Amino acid sequence: MKTCASKERGLKPHGLPHLRVLRQRKGLSLGQLADMTGIRRDTLTHLETGREDPQPYHLRLLARVLDVPQLDLVS
């Protein structure tokens, strides 16, 4: 898992704090978003809760499906 490196440096993953709100605004469940992006449902849960930091491809896929700029996902 990619979060190991950040734990070794003493940094806490931040995930995507606005992902849940953006997903719900589109009326999508976690399962539907997983199907539409190809990202595993448990990975999406970890991104929403901050247990895992996103990879660049996560941001591209989620921004495209949710029809938002990538910056909206991370800020």
PyMOL commands that set and color helices and strands:
alter all, ss='L'
color gray80, all
select helices_A, chain A and resi 3-8+19-25+30-37+41-49+56-66+70-74
alter helices_A, ss='H'
color red, helices_A
deselect
rebuild
show_as cartoon
